[in-house]
Amino acid sequence: MTARLPMWLKNPHTRLEGIEAHLATYFVVGPQDVAGIAGRDLLDTIREAIVGGITFLQLRAKPAGAREILELARAITPLLAAVPEEKRPLFVIDDRVDVAAAAQREGLVMDGVHVGQSDLPVEHAAQLLAPGSVIGLSAATPETVTALDAQRADYLGVGAYHGTISKADAGAGIGAQKFAELTAAAVRPVVAIGGVGPADALDVARAGGAGLCVISNIARAEDVRGAAETLATAWKDAVAQVARSPHVVQESQPGQAAQK
């Protein structure tokens, strides 16, 4: 195994805190998210998002096959390798544990996977990946955020926070109050997914979330770098405000957001 995991990720004293910090500005993207946008290219989008300040990158290429996803990981690796290790975003693949493991064996920049409730259990994914790899898990109910699988994951993606056009099976939005309840029940850091944007930063931070996970908010923005910067700044400001004056989370209004 020749995985290029950051040294801090392999250190038990820095691992958990480091993963939680990297959830702040989480960008999910694949070829389908930039298709049809004039002048928009996946690699350029990722490059601009990195410059803009994303802290986590998930390659979600639907409905690409294993070989195509691996080729995308090969193309993305130089973009991430150009960033100093302590500052580069964590990089995971959606669903495909086999591809993530292959990428690690090739020596690509590949930190792990994000799996759903119908994918390989976290325990089995960990056995196939390099020791210390990051494994995220999607969860949406009290049962899934407290399950043994969730306890074995490094972080949870909880939502859909709002309704979203980027993931057809995401369901209706749970809102800020329900998100806060699920976050309180979880034993791992939680990132809000599904229709979130800068306007949600304060409610998510007040609810105990570790960050904002977006697709269209960055991928389909007119200014990708600017959108990433805005999201990163909104989260930092929200965390600072909560530290100064924490109080009860306010319920989001139904239908507040339409994109992830």
N, C-alpha and C positions, 0 to 999 in steps of 0.2 A: 504494500500500500504506500503510495507516494503523495498522499493528500497534502495540500499546501494550506493547512489550517493556521490561523494566527497563533502566536505563542500564548497570548493572553487567554485564548479560548481553551487551550489545553491545561491551563493553570486553575485548579479548583478554587483558589483564593480570589481569582478575578473573573472567572467564567460567568457566574450567574448575574453579577452586577453589570458586567460588560454586555451580555445579551440583552438585558432589560434596557440599558441605555441605547442600544442600537435599534430598538423598536420605535423610537421617537418618530421618525419620518420614513415610513415603510412604503415602498413603491413596487407594485405588481404590474408586470407588463409582458406582452408577447406580440408576435407579428400581427395578430388579429386586432390589437388595440390601436395600431397606427395605420392599418390598411385604409386606403381611400383618402388619406389626408395628403394633399398636394405638398410635395417637398419633404414629407416626413419619412424618416428611415428609423428602423428599430435601434440600430447601434448609435446613431446620432442622438436619438431620444434618450437613450441610457447615458450617453456621455454628458449631455447637457444636464440631466437630472443629477448625476454625480457631482458635477460642478456646482449645481444649485443647492446641494446639501443633504441629499437623501442619505439615510443611515442604514437602510436595509433594502435589498433588491431580491425580488422573487421573479423567476422566469416562469411564466404561465403561458405555454404555447398550445393553444387549442385550435384544431384537433391534430396537431403535428405528431408524427411517429417518433420513435426513440432515436433513430439516426439523425433526423432533422434537429431534434432538441439538443443532442450532443454537439452537433455542428454549431448551433447557436451559442452553446456554452464555450466552445473553443473561440468563437469570435468575440465574446464578451470578456473573456479572461484578460486580454491585454489592457482593456479599459480599466479593469479593477487593479491589475498588477502595477499600473502606473501610479496608483495612490499609495502613500505610505501605509504600512500595515496597521498602525494604530488609528488611522483615520478612514480607511476604506470601508465601504458598506459591507455588511455580511451578505452573502449570496447563496440562495437556495433555489431548488427546482420544485415546482408544484407537482405533487403526486408521484412522479416517476423516480422511485428509489433506485431502480436498476440503472437509470441514466446518471443519477448523481454519483452512484458508486463507480460507474465506468469513468466518469469525469475525474473523480479523485484518483483513480488508478493511472490515468493519463498525466497526472500532475497538474491539472487545471485548477484555477481558483474556484473552489466549490466547497461551501461550508456545510451543506446538508440539504434537507428537504422540508417541505410543508405538506402534510397529508390531511385528508379529510376522513370523515367517519366511515366511509366505505373503502378506504385504502388500507394498505398494510398497517397492522398495529404498530405503535411506536416502538415496542420492545423488539419486534422483528426488523424494523427499519434500522434500528441502532446496531443490530448484529451484522447488517450488510454494509454499513458505512464505516468510515475510519473512526477510531476512538476519538471522542471529543466533538463529533459532528453535531450541528444544531438540528433539532427536529421540532417543528411547529405543528400544531394540531388545530383544525377548525372545530369550533364548538358553538352551540346555540341554545342549549337547555341546561337546567340545573343538573340533570343526570350526566350530561356529557362533560360539563366543566369540573365535576367532582369524581368522575370515573378514574379507574386505575390508569387507563391509557393517558388521560390528561395529566395525572400526577407524574407520569414518566416523561412527558414532553418538556421541552425547555420553555415554551411559551404557548399561549392560546390565541387564536384569532377568533374573536367573538362578534357575532352579528347574524344577519345583516342589521346594522345600526339604523340605517334608513333603507327604503327601497332602492334598488340599483338596476341599471340597464346593462351593467357589465357582466353580471352572472345570473343567468336565467333561473337557476334553481335556488337563489338566495332567499326567496320568500319576502314577506312584508317586514318592514323595519320594526325592531324591538324598542327603540327609543332609549333615552338617557336613563330613565329610572330602572328599567329592566336590565340594561347594561350594567348599571351600578350593582344590582342584586347579584348578577352572575359574576361580576368581578370580585365581589366580596366573598363569594363561595369558592372561587378558584384558589388553588395553592401555587399557581404559576403566574408570571406576568401576563397581562392581557392587553392585546392591541385591538382597537375598534376597527371593524371592516364593514363595508357596505354603504356607499353613498356619502361617506364622511368627507369633510373639507376643513379649511381653516376656521370656519365659523363654529365648528363643533369642538374645537380644541379645549375650550374652558370647561364645558360640561364633561368631556371625556376625562380630563385631568382631575376634576372634582370627584368623578366616580371611581377614581383609583386606576384608570387605564394607564398603560405605559407608552401609548403612542397612537398615531393615526395611520391607517393602511388605505392607500388610494390606488385607483387605476386611472380613470378618465380625468380626474382632477389635474393630473400631470401629463399623461400620455396624449390627451387631446387638447391641451391648452395651447393657445397661440404662441405663448412664450414658455417653453418647457422649463428652462433654467429659472425664470422668474416665478413660475408656479411652485417649483420645488423650494425656492428660497422663501416664498410666502408661507408655505406649509410649515417649514422648519422654524421660521420666526414665530408663527402663531403658536406652535407647540411650546417653544421656549418661554414665550410670554405667559402662556396659560399656566405652565408649571410654576413659574415665578409668582404669579398672582395667587395661586392656591397655597403656596408656601407662606405668603403674607397674610391671607385671609380665607382659610378654608371654610366652606359651609355646605349645606345640603345641596345636592345636585338638583337642577331643574329639569322637568320633563320636556323632551323635545316635542315639537308639534308634528303631528302626522303629515307625511308628504313633504317635509321640509327640504329634502334633497332627493334628486332623481338619478344621480350618477355616483359611481364609486371611484 
